[in-house]
C-alpha cells in the first residue's frame, strides 16, 4: 500500500473503504494527474457487477484514448491508494455525501458535504449485458479492420472509432426510414472511404436489414483501396467494391445514397453536386477544411474587431460555407439537417 504524504489523504482513503464496506459508494474521480504517465488526465472508479461478482471498474482517461480496467475490491483499493498520491484533486461520491480532496506541494484540504438523504443503495451497473448496438461486435469485418481482437473484444485504442461507427449507423438508420424503405437494392457510393470503417459497417447493417447493398468506396490512396478490397473478399461482402480515385474521377450511373464524410474543401461541393445530379435519395456529408471562402471574406468595419482573430474568421467561413450548402440542398427539395454527429470527446468534429 502506498505511503500518504498528508493526513488528509489517509482520511480520504479511509472514507472510500468505509463506503465500499457500507455499499454506499457511487463513484470516485481522480483528476489533475501528475505521475509518470504523461497522457493520463483523470481516472474514474465505480462499482460494477461482472459475472455475478461486484468489482471496481476504472476508466483511465488519456489524451487520445480511454482504457477500462476491472479490479477486485482489494486490488482496486491498491490502485486508488497509489493514484491518490499522484493526483492533485479527488472527488468521492456516496449515496449521502460528497467529499473533495485538493492538494498542492505544501498542504492538502479535505471538504465534506452532505447530499440530500437517500434511502436506496446505489445502482450497480451490470457489464454482462451488451448495449444495444447497430453493428454486432462479433462481426468478422471488425477483426479484419483491427477494431476487435481474437475474442471479439474492442481493442482499447479503437474504442472511440467503435462509438463513431455505431453513431453513424444510428443516424443513417433514422434518415433511411424517411426514404423508400421498401426498396431492396441500394446503390451507395462512399467518397473518401479511407480504411473503410464506416463503409463496411453500413454494408453489414443493410445486410442485416435484408437489403442488397451495392456499395462502392472511393479512395485516392491505392494501398487502402487494395487493403479494403481484400477485406471485403475475405468476409464475403460480395457487393462491396473499392475504386482508386476521387469524386471527380468516379462517376456512378445510379445513386441512391451519397456519402462523403472526409471530403476536404470543395470536394464536398463536388460530392453534393454528384448526389443532386443523380437524384440521390439521401446525401450525407461531413465537410472539413473550409478554404474556398476564407480568403474571399472581407469584414465590414463594424465586424472587424470581432473577426480580427484567425480562429473567429475561420469559424465564420465554416458557418457561411455550410449554410450555403444546406440552403442549396433545401432548394433542390431535400429535407436538410445540420449537426455534429459524434461528440468531441470521441473523435474530431464532424458535421
VOPAGU-2260 file (C-alpha; in pm, 1 decimal, decimal comma):
REM VOPAGU-2260
SITE   aa  ch    i         X         Y         Z
SITE  UNK   A    0       0,0       0,0       0,0
SITE  UNK   A    1     124,1     348,8     -84,0
SITE  UNK   A    2     257,9     587,2     180,3
SITE  UNK   A    3      49,8     904,6     206,0
SITE  UNK   A    4     219,3    1243,9     236,6
SITE  UNK   A    5     -74,9    1411,2     409,4
SITE  UNK   A    6    -308,1    1305,5     686,9
SITE  UNK   A    7    -599,4    1420,2     469,5
SITE  UNK   A    8    -503,9    1162,7     203,8
SITE  UNK   A    9    -520,0     886,8     463,8
SITE  UNK   A   10    -858,3    1009,9     585,9
SITE  UNK   A   11    -991,4    1033,6     229,7
SITE  UNK   A   12    -878,9     676,8     157,2
SITE  UNK   A   13   -1045,4     556,8     478,6
SITE  UNK   A   14   -1373,1     713,1     361,7
SITE  UNK   A   15   -1350,0     519,7      33,5
SITE  UNK   A   16   -1304,4     187,2     214,3
SITE  UNK   A   17   -1589,4     265,7     450,9
SITE  UNK   A   18   -1827,0     348,6     165,6
SITE  UNK   A   19   -1740,6      24,0     -10,9
SITE  UNK   A   20   -1799,0    -173,1     309,8
SITE  UNK   A   21   -2132,9       0,3     367,3
SITE  UNK   A   22   -2233,4     -31,9      -0,9
SITE  UNK   A   23   -2291,9     342,8     -31,9
SITE  UNK   A   24   -2006,4     408,0    -278,9
SITE  UNK   A   25   -2119,4     570,3    -605,5
SITE  UNK   A   26   -1806,5     690,1    -784,0
SITE  UNK   A   27   -1458,6     831,7    -737,2
SITE  UNK   A   28   -1294,3    1080,9    -973,2
SITE  UNK   A   29    -917,9    1134,6    -951,0
SITE  UNK   A   30    -803,7    1431,2   -1159,9
SITE  UNK   A   31    -503,6    1655,4   -1230,0
SITE  UNK   A   32    -278,4    1350,9   -1250,4
SITE  UNK   A   33      92,9    1434,5   -1207,2
SITE  UNK   A   34     253,9    1091,1   -1230,3
SITE  UNK   A   35     476,8     926,8   -1490,2
SITE  UNK   A   36     203,1     853,3   -1746,7
SITE  UNK   A   37     223,0    1176,7   -1944,9
SITE  UNK   A   38    -103,3    1130,6   -2138,1
SITE  UNK   A   39    -318,9    1025,6   -1841,9
SITE  UNK   A   40    -560,4    1302,4   -1742,0
SITE  UNK   A   41    -802,8    1153,4   -1490,6
SITE  UNK   A   42    -942,3     824,6   -1360,8
SITE  UNK   A   43   -1299,9     737,9   -1269,7
SITE  UNK   A   44   -1387,1     443,2   -1043,3
SITE  UNK   A   45   -1731,4     290,8    -997,0
SITE  UNK   A   46   -1876,2     -40,1    -879,6
SITE  UNK   A   47   -1991,3    -286,7   -1145,7
SITE  UNK   A   48   -2121,2    -641,3   -1140,9
SITE  UNK   A   49   -1920,4    -874,6   -1359,7
SITE  UNK   A   50   -2014,5   -1242,4   -1383,5
SITE  UNK   A   51   -2224,0   -1207,1   -1070,7
SITE  UNK   A   52   -1946,0   -1050,9    -864,1
SITE  UNK   A   53   -1902,0    -686,9    -764,1
SITE  UNK   A   54   -1579,7    -525,2    -880,9
SITE  UNK   A   55   -1423,7    -181,9    -910,9
SITE  UNK   A   56   -1420,6     -61,3   -1270,8
SITE  UNK   A   57   -1162,1     205,8   -1351,4
SITE  UNK   A   58   -1187,7     424,7   -1660,4
SITE  UNK   A   59    -848,7     578,5   -1741,1
SITE  UNK   A   60    -897,8     894,9   -1947,5
SITE  UNK   A   61    -591,1     953,7   -2166,6
SITE  UNK   A   62    -536,8    1236,3   -2413,2
SITE  UNK   A   63    -600,4    1013,2   -2714,2
SITE  UNK   A   64    -796,7     719,2   -2576,1
SITE  UNK   A   65    -991,5     578,3   -2282,0
SITE  UNK   A   66    -897,8     246,4   -2120,7
SITE  UNK   A   67   -1119,2      45,8   -1885,5
SITE  UNK   A   68    -978,6    -198,5   -1629,4
SITE  UNK   A   69   -1171,8    -404,0   -1375,2
SITE  UNK   A   70   -1030,0    -490,8   -1032,6
SITE  UNK   A   71   -1131,8    -683,9    -725,4
SITE  UNK   A   72   -1202,9    -450,6    -434,5
SITE  UNK   A   73    -864,9    -535,4    -280,4
SITE  UNK   A   74    -664,8    -472,4    -597,5
SITE  UNK   A   75    -873,4    -167,7    -681,8
SITE  UNK   A   76    -802,3     -10,9    -343,0
SITE  UNK   A   77    -429,4     -60,0    -400,8
SITE  UNK   A   78    -459,0     123,0    -732,7
SITE  UNK   A   79    -661,1     401,9    -571,6
SITE  UNK   A   80    -410,0     445,5    -288,1
SITE  UNK   A   81    -125,8     487,3    -536,7
SITE  UNK   A   82    -322,8     725,7    -757,8
SITE  UNK   A   83    -434,1     946,8    -468,4
SITE  UNK   A   84     -70,3    1041,4    -409,1
SITE  UNK   A   85     -25,9    1127,1    -779,3
SITE  UNK   A   86    -339,9    1338,8    -832,4
SITE  UNK   A   87    -390,4    1694,7    -711,1
SITE  UNK   A   88    -766,4    1656,1    -679,4
SITE  UNK   A   89   -1006,8    1375,7    -589,0
SITE  UNK   A   90   -1386,2    1378,3    -565,3
SITE  UNK   A   91   -1570,7    1099,3    -383,0
SITE  UNK   A   92   -1946,0    1047,5    -408,7
SITE  UNK   A   93   -2167,8     824,3    -195,6
SITE  UNK   A   94   -2543,9     799,5    -159,7
SITE  UNK   A   95   -2541,6    1064,0     113,4
SITE  UNK   A   96   -2212,0    1251,6      93,4
SITE  UNK   A   97   -1964,7    1429,9    -133,3
SITE  UNK   A   98   -1601,1    1458,6     -29,3
SITE  UNK   A   99   -1333,4    1658,8    -209,6
SITE  UNK   A  100    -957,9    1635,3    -159,8
SITE  UNK   A  101    -741,1    1914,9    -304,5
SITE  UNK   A  102    -363,8    1935,8    -273,9
SITE  UNK   A  103     -60,6    2140,4    -360,5
SITE  UNK   A  104     302,9    2085,3    -267,9
SITE  UNK   A  105     261,9    2231,2      80,4
SITE  UNK   A  106     -80,5    2126,3     205,2
SITE  UNK   A  107    -396,2    1924,5     147,7
SITE  UNK   A  108    -756,1    2030,0     207,6
SITE  UNK   A  109   -1047,5    1796,4     274,0
SITE  UNK   A  110   -1400,4    1926,1     222,0
SITE  UNK   A  111   -1700,5    1719,7     326,6
SITE  UNK   A  112   -2054,5    1799,1     219,5
SITE  UNK   A  113   -2386,1    1623,8     257,6
SITE  UNK   A  114   -2619,8    1524,2     -21,6
SITE  UNK   A  115   -2992,8    1507,1      15,5
SITE  UNK   A  116   -3081,6    1193,8     210,5
SITE  UNK   A  117   -3147,0     881,6       5,4
SITE  UNK   A  118   -3293,0     553,7     121,6
SITE  UNK   A  119   -3186,9     337,5    -169,6
SITE  UNK   A  120   -2849,3     179,6    -234,1
SITE  UNK   A  121   -2652,5     293,6    -541,0
SITE  UNK   A  122   -2722,6     113,6    -863,5
SITE  UNK   A  123   -2457,5    -140,4    -955,4
SITE  UNK   A  124   -2417,0    -142,5   -1330,5
SITE  UNK   A  125   -2402,3    -480,4   -1497,8
SITE  UNK   A  126   -2131,6    -530,6   -1758,1
SITE  UNK   A  127   -2264,7    -866,7   -1869,4
SITE  UNK   A  128   -2537,6    -701,0   -2077,5
SITE  UNK   A  129   -2416,9    -550,8   -2403,5
SITE  UNK   A  130   -2552,7    -211,3   -2502,0
SITE  UNK   A  131   -2787,0    -207,9   -2796,0
SITE  UNK   A  132   -2564,0    -169,2   -3099,0
SITE  UNK   A  133   -2638,6    -127,7   -3466,9
SITE  UNK   A  134   -2332,7    -337,0   -3551,0
SITE  UNK   A  135   -2266,6    -668,5   -3380,7
SITE  UNK   A  136   -1933,7    -674,6   -3200,5
SITE  UNK   A  137   -1876,4   -1028,7   -3328,0
SITE  UNK   A  138   -1887,0    -919,8   -3694,1
SITE  UNK   A  139   -1588,8   -1059,2   -3883,0
SITE  UNK   A  140   -1505,0    -733,2   -4059,0
SITE  UNK   A  141   -1433,8    -561,5   -3725,7
SITE  UNK   A  142   -1149,5    -802,4   -3656,0
SITE  UNK   A  143   -1008,2    -762,6   -4007,6
SITE  UNK   A  144   -1010,6    -383,6   -3969,8
SITE  UNK   A  145    -833,1    -401,0   -3634,2
SITE  UNK   A  146   -1125,2    -288,2   -3418,4
SITE  UNK   A  147   -1171,8    -614,3   -3227,0
SITE  UNK   A  148    -929,5    -882,4   -3112,4
SITE  UNK   A  149    -939,8   -1261,2   -3148,6
SITE  UNK   A  150   -1208,6   -1281,0   -2877,5
SITE  UNK   A  151   -1428,9   -1017,0   -3044,1
SITE  UNK   A  152   -1344,3    -763,8   -2774,3
SITE  UNK   A  153   -1296,9    -398,5   -2867,9
SITE  UNK   A  154    -927,7    -305,4   -2875,3
SITE  UNK   A  155    -894,7     -15,6   -2626,6
SITE  UNK   A  156    -729,5     220,3   -2873,8
SITE  UNK   A  157   -1024,3     171,1   -3112,9
SITE  UNK   A  158   -1299,4     241,2   -2858,6
SITE  UNK   A  159   -1370,0     588,2   -2996,8
SITE  UNK   A  160   -1384,4     461,9   -3353,7
SITE  UNK   A  161   -1629,1     192,4   -3238,0
SITE  UNK   A  162   -1855,5     459,5   -3088,7
SITE  UNK   A  163   -1830,0     666,8   -3405,6
SITE  UNK   A  164   -1928,4     367,5   -3620,4
SITE  UNK   A  165   -2240,4     297,7   -3417,2
SITE  UNK   A  166   -2340,9     663,6   -3409,0
SITE  UNK   A  167   -2303,3     687,6   -3785,6
SITE  UNK   A  168   -2524,6     382,7   -3842,5
SITE  UNK   A  169   -2778,6     517,8   -3593,9
SITE  UNK   A  170   -2802,2     842,7   -3792,4
SITE  UNK   A  171   -2819,5     656,0   -4122,7
SITE  UNK   A  172   -3094,9     426,5   -3994,0
SITE  UNK   A  173   -3301,8     722,3   -3877,6
SITE  UNK   A  174   -3266,0     904,6   -4210,6
SITE  UNK   A  175   -3325,8     586,5   -4411,7
SITE  UNK   A  176   -3669,4     548,9   -4253,6
SITE  UNK   A  177   -3769,3     873,0   -4427,1
SITE  UNK   A  178   -3699,5     742,0   -4779,2
SITE  UNK   A  179   -3826,9     436,7   -4969,1
SITE  UNK   A  180   -3768,0     165,8   -4710,4
SITE  UNK   A  181   -3929,3     -94,3   -4938,7
SITE  UNK   A  182   -3650,8     -63,8   -5195,5
SITE  UNK   A  183   -3449,9    -387,1   -5190,9
SITE  UNK   A  184   -3135,6    -282,1   -5376,4
SITE  UNK   A  185   -2947,5      28,5   -5267,5
SITE  UNK   A  186   -2675,6     187,9   -5481,2
SITE  UNK   A  187   -2438,9     366,4   -5244,0
SITE  UNK   A  188   -2110,6     550,0   -5300,1
SITE  UNK   A  189   -1881,1     647,5   -5013,0
SITE  UNK   A  190   -1641,0     916,7   -5135,1
SITE  UNK   A  191   -1317,6     927,7   -4934,2
SITE  UNK   A  192   -1378,7     589,0   -4775,4
SITE  UNK   A  193   -1033,4     570,7   -4614,7
SITE  UNK   A  194    -977,8     244,2   -4430,9
SITE  UNK   A  195   -1344,2     160,3   -4476,3
SITE  UNK   A  196   -1463,0     155,6   -4115,8
SITE  UNK   A  197   -1797,4     318,6   -4191,3
SITE  UNK   A  198   -1827,9     163,6   -4537,2
SITE  UNK   A  199   -1804,1    -191,6   -4403,7
SITE  UNK   A  200   -2034,2    -110,4   -4111,4
SITE  UNK   A  201   -2300,1      26,9   -4346,0
SITE  UNK   A  202   -2281,3    -281,4   -4569,4
SITE  UNK   A  203   -2309,0    -508,6   -4265,9
SITE  UNK   A  204   -2607,0    -314,7   -4127,4
SITE  UNK   A  205   -2800,1    -318,7   -4456,2
SITE  UNK   A  206   -2740,7    -691,3   -4497,5
SITE  UNK   A  207   -2889,2    -744,5   -4152,0
SITE  UNK   A  208   -3192,2    -542,5   -4267,3
SITE  UNK   A  209   -3241,4    -790,3   -4554,3
SITE  UNK   A  210   -3133,9    -535,6   -4814,7
SITE  UNK   A  211   -2897,3    -581,2   -5107,9
SITE  UNK   A  212   -2635,0    -307,2   -5063,8
SITE  UNK   A  213   -2437,3    -225,9   -5377,8
SITE  UNK   A  214   -2164,8     -11,5   -5225,5
SITE  UNK   A  215   -1853,7     142,7   -5377,6
SITE  UNK   A  216   -1587,8     303,0   -5162,1
SITE  UNK   A  217   -1388,2     567,1   -5349,5
SITE  UNK   A  218   -1041,5     643,1   -5213,2
SITE  UNK   A  219    -729,1     809,3   -5358,0
SITE  UNK   A  220    -474,2     600,7   -5167,9
SITE  UNK   A  221    -402,2     279,6   -5356,5
SITE  UNK   A  222    -279,2      88,0   -5051,4
SITE  UNK   A  223    -610,1     148,4   -4871,8
SITE  UNK   A  224    -811,6      51,9   -5179,6
SITE  UNK   A  225    -622,2    -277,2   -5205,0
SITE  UNK   A  226    -649,1    -340,4   -4831,6
SITE  UNK   A  227   -1024,7    -280,6   -4822,0
SITE  UNK   A  228   -1088,7    -488,1   -5133,0
SITE  UNK   A  229    -901,6    -780,0   -4977,2
SITE  UNK   A  230   -1101,3    -749,7   -4655,2
SITE  UNK   A  231   -1430,0    -735,3   -4848,7
SITE  UNK   A  232   -1341,0   -1058,2   -5027,0
SITE  UNK   A  233   -1226,2   -1223,8   -4706,1
SITE  UNK   A  234   -1551,9   -1154,1   -4519,1
SITE  UNK   A  235   -1764,6   -1230,8   -4829,0
SITE  UNK   A  236   -1913,1    -884,4   -4875,9
SITE  UNK   A  237   -1973,6    -967,0   -5240,7
SITE  UNK   A  238   -2136,9    -638,8   -5342,6
SITE  UNK   A  239   -1879,2    -412,8   -5179,3
SITE  UNK   A  240   -1609,3    -273,6   -5409,2
SITE  UNK   A  241   -1339,0     -10,6   -5381,0
SITE  UNK   A  242   -1223,5     228,4   -5652,6
SITE  UNK   A  243    -900,0     426,0   -5669,0
SITE  UNK   A  244    -995,1     785,6   -5739,9
SITE  UNK   A  245   -1196,8    1078,2   -5607,7
SITE  UNK   A  246   -1532,4    1246,3   -5652,3
SITE  UNK   A  247   -1425,4    1398,2   -5984,8
SITE  UNK   A  248   -1284,6    1080,6   -6138,9
SITE  UNK   A  249   -1555,3     836,8   -6030,6
SITE  UNK   A  250   -1895,0     893,6   -6189,3
SITE  UNK   A  251   -2163,2     639,3   -6091,7
SITE  UNK   A  252   -2454,5     577,7   -6326,4
SITE  UNK   A  253   -2708,3     533,0   -6048,7
SITE  UNK   A  254   -2704,2     661,4   -5693,8
SITE  UNK   A  255   -2948,7     615,9   -5406,8
SITE  UNK   A  256   -2725,0     722,6   -5118,2
SITE  UNK   A  257   -2422,2     951,7   -5148,1
SITE  UNK   A  258   -2178,2     964,7   -4855,6
SITE  UNK   A  259   -1879,7    1199,8   -4823,0
SITE  UNK   A  260   -1751,4    1208,0   -4467,0
SITE  UNK   A  261   -1392,3    1315,8   -4526,1
SITE  UNK   A  262   -1425,3    1545,2   -4826,2
SITE  UNK   A  263   -1189,6    1839,4   -4781,5
SITE  UNK   A  264   -1267,6    2189,7   -4903,1
SITE  UNK   A  265   -1459,5    2195,4   -5234,1
SITE  UNK   A  266   -1453,9    1814,3   -5265,2
SITE  UNK   A  267   -1767,9    1831,9   -5051,2
SITE  UNK   A  268   -1930,0    2053,1   -5314,8
SITE  UNK   A  269   -1839,7    1812,8   -5596,2
SITE  UNK   A  270   -1992,1    1531,7   -5389,5
SITE  UNK   A  271   -2312,1    1728,3   -5325,2
SITE  UNK   A  272   -2332,7    1810,2   -5698,1
SITE  UNK   A  273   -2300,0    1439,8   -5782,5
SITE  UNK   A  274   -2575,4    1350,0   -5538,2
SITE  UNK   A  275   -2811,4    1617,1   -5669,9
SITE  UNK   A  276   -2734,6    1540,1   -6037,2
SITE  UNK   A  277   -2813,2    1169,9   -5991,2
SITE  UNK   A  278   -3117,6    1245,1   -5776,5
SITE  UNK   A  279   -2985,2    1056,4   -5473,7
SITE  UNK   A  280   -3248,7     989,9   -5209,3
SITE  UNK   A  281   -3002,0    1061,6   -4931,2
SITE  UNK   A  282   -2687,8    1276,2   -4912,3
SITE  UNK   A  283   -2464,0    1251,3   -4605,6
SITE  UNK   A  284   -2168,2    1490,2   -4581,2
SITE  UNK   A  285   -1917,8    1582,2   -4311,6
SITE  UNK   A  286   -1739,6    1889,1   -4453,7
SITE  UNK   A  287   -1393,8    1993,3   -4339,9
SITE  UNK   A  288   -1115,0    2232,7   -4443,7
SITE  UNK   A  289   -1336,9    2527,8   -4541,7
SITE  UNK   A  290   -1069,4    2702,1   -4750,4
SITE  UNK   A  291   -1262,5    2829,5   -5052,6
SITE  UNK   A  292   -1445,3    3124,9   -4894,6
SITE  UNK   A  293   -1196,5    3213,0   -4622,5
SITE  UNK   A  294    -957,6    3427,6   -4836,9
SITE  UNK   A  295   -1256,2    3591,2   -5009,3
SITE  UNK   A  296   -1412,8    3720,4   -4688,4
SITE  UNK   A  297   -1380,5    4093,5   -4623,7
SITE  UNK   A  298   -1530,1    4208,9   -4295,6
SITE  UNK   A  299   -1728,6    4533,3   -4280,8
SITE  UNK   A  300   -1579,7    4786,3   -4043,8
SITE  UNK   A  301   -1831,8    4716,6   -3769,4
SITE  UNK   A  302   -1732,2    4346,0   -3758,4
SITE  UNK   A  303   -1355,0    4388,1   -3792,9
SITE  UNK   A  304   -1286,4    4390,1   -3415,5
SITE  UNK   A  305   -1474,1    4062,1   -3378,9
SITE  UNK   A  306   -1315,5    3890,4   -3679,6
SITE  UNK   A  307    -957,8    4013,1   -3636,4
SITE  UNK   A  308    -859,4    3677,7   -3486,2
SITE  UNK   A  309    -789,2    3395,2   -3726,9
SITE  UNK   A  310    -990,3    3133,0   -3541,7
SITE  UNK   A  311   -1301,8    3350,5   -3545,9
SITE  UNK   A  312   -1262,8    3427,1   -3915,4
SITE  UNK   A  313   -1227,8    3054,3   -3978,0
SITE  UNK   A  314   -1546,3    2981,0   -3784,8
SITE  UNK   A  315   -1726,3    3249,5   -3983,0
SITE  UNK   A  316   -1611,3    3092,3   -4310,9
SITE  UNK   A  317   -1719,3    2749,0   -4188,7
SITE  UNK   A  318   -2066,1    2867,5   -4088,5
SITE  UNK   A  319   -2118,6    3059,3   -4412,0
SITE  UNK   A  320   -1995,1    2773,0   -4632,7
SITE  UNK   A  321   -2208,8    2506,3   -4468,0
SITE  UNK   A  322   -2514,0    2732,4   -4457,1
SITE  UNK   A  323   -2488,7    2787,8   -4833,7
SITE  UNK   A  324   -2461,5    2411,2   -4885,6
SITE  UNK   A  325   -2763,6    2345,1   -4664,9
SITE  UNK   A  326   -2968,2    2609,9   -4846,4
SITE  UNK   A  327   -2868,9    2462,1   -5183,2
SITE  UNK   A  328   -2991,7    2118,4   -5075,7
SITE  UNK   A  329   -3316,8    2267,0   -4948,0
SITE  UNK   A  330   -3360,6    2449,3   -5279,3
SITE  UNK   A  331   -3340,9    2112,6   -5457,2
SITE  UNK   A  332   -3611,1    1967,8   -5234,0
SITE  UNK   A  333   -3402,0    1786,0   -4974,4
SITE  UNK   A  334   -3507,6    1784,1   -4610,3
SITE  UNK   A  335   -3183,0    1916,2   -4463,5
SITE  UNK   A  336   -3034,5    1890,3   -4115,9
SITE  UNK   A  337   -2700,1    2022,4   -3989,3
SITE  UNK   A  338   -2549,3    1880,1   -3669,9
SITE  UNK   A  339   -2239,5    1728,4   -3510,7
SITE  UNK   A  340   -2276,7    1353,8   -3539,0
SITE  UNK   A  341   -2016,2    1246,5   -3281,7
SITE  UNK   A  342   -1924,5    1411,5   -2953,6
SITE  UNK   A  343   -1588,2    1587,1   -2947,4
SITE  UNK   A  344   -1478,6    1351,8   -2668,5
SITE  UNK   A  345   -1484,5    1059,7   -2910,9
SITE  UNK   A  346   -1337,0    1197,0   -3229,5
SITE  UNK   A  347   -1266,4    1518,4   -3412,4
SITE  UNK   A  348   -1572,2    1722,0   -3506,2
SITE  UNK   A  349   -1782,6    1602,7   -3798,4
SITE  UNK   A  350   -2082,9    1798,8   -3914,7
